[in-house]
Amino acid sequence: MTSRAQRPAARILLLDPADRVLLFRFTPADRPPFWCTPGGALDPGEAYAAAARRELFEECGIAVDCGPEVAQRVVEFTTLEQVPVLADERYFLVRTSTNVIDTSNHTALEQRVMREWRWFTRSELAGWPEAIFPEDLPQMLEQLA
């Protein structure tokens, strides 16, 4: 059995004025493409809310407080850097008045594998042909509506 690194992470449920959710398309070399909410691992000593604010700015160019945590998921996966992790993901709901996204602060890894982003309606999520994470995103959004 492979031991898994602990990976606390902050993720953002970013909704635009039309109530669409933002997802980034990841295109790693070792697995099929998938879509995921903005967010990522906490820096050492960083609180979840602070990480959510930092990730929202780094990945989307939006500098706002993310508000309260609205969901939590504990999941196992292998990162893009091939590290098996047990991720404690905390989700923060952010409503934005714009649908403009600035990706100029992406890391080199993000620039390589996160080349697309898209605003999704709730109805589009259910039948999308590629994987979307978290897998229960439509239910999460329904509970928040």
N, C-alpha and C positions, 0 to 999 in steps of 0.2 A: 504494500500500500504506500502510495506517495504521500508524504506530509505536505500540507498546504500552508502557505504563508497567510497570515491574517492581513486583510486588506480593507480597512475602513474607507468608505467612499461616500461622497456627496453627489447626488444626481438632481437634475433640475427638470421639472415638468413645466416647460416654457410654452405659454399660450399667447397667441397673437390676438388682435382685436376681433378677428373672426372666429375665435375659440378653436383655432387649429394648433396642434402640438408640433414643436420643432424636433426633428430627428436628423442625426448625421448618419450617412452611409459609410460603413467601414469596408475596405477592400483589402484584407490581409492576404498574403501570399499562400498561407497554409490552410485556409478554410474558405467556405463560400462567403460572399458578401452578406452583411447584415446591417440593420439600422438600430440606432441606440439614442437614448436621451443624452443631452449634454451632461458633463460631469466627470469626476474622476477621483482618484485616491487622495486622501488627506496627506498633507505634509506632516512630518514629525511634530507633535505637540499642537497641531491645528485642530480647532473645533469644527464640527460638521457644518454649522452655519457659515463660519468663516471660509471654509473650503468651497461651499456652494457659491458664495459671492465671488471668490477668486476664479473658480472654474467658469462661472457664467461670463465674467469679463474676458478671460483668456480664450474661451471657445466661441463666444458670441459677440463680444465687444459691448456688452451691456453692463453698466456699473450701477447696480441697485442692491439693496438688502433683499434677501430671498424670502423673508417671512418665516413662518413656523414650518417645522417638519410635518409632512402630511402622511408619510408612509415609510415603512422599513421592510427590507427584504434581506435575507441571508442566503447567498447562493454560492455554489462552487463553479469555477471555470478556470480556464488557462488564459492568461493575459496574452497580449500580442507579443510580449517579450518572452513567451514560453514559460511563465512562472505559474504553477498551479496555486490557486488562491481560494480562501474562504472569505468572501466579501460580505461585509456588513454595510449594506447600502441604505442610506437615508435619503428620502426624496423631499424636495422643496418645491412648492407651487409658486410660479412667478407669472404674473400677467404683464404683458408689455404693450405699450401703445404703438409699437412699430413692428414691421415684419422685416426690417433691414438687419442683416447679420454681418458682422465684421470678424473675419477669421484671421486677421493679420497677426494675432498673438499666438497662433497655434505653434506647438513645439514641432521639431523636425519629424518626429514620429507621426503626429497628427497631420502634418502637411502631406505625408506620404500615404496615409491610409484613410483620411477623412476628407476626401476631395469634393464630396457632394453633401448638400443639406437640403431639406425640404420641409414645408409645413404640411401636415397631414390632418384631414378631417377625421372625425371618429369613424365614419363609415368606411373610409379608405383603409384604416388599420386592419379591420377584420379579414379582408380578402387579399392583402398584399402578398405578392409571390415570394418575397424574401423574408428571412427571419427578422423579427422586431423584438428588441429587449427594452424593458422587461416584458416577458411573454404575456403578462396580465395587464398590460398598459390600458387596453380599452376599459377593463373593469375598474382600474384605478381612477381613470378620468371620469367614469360614470359616477363613482362614489363622491367625487369632488364637485360634480355639477350641481 
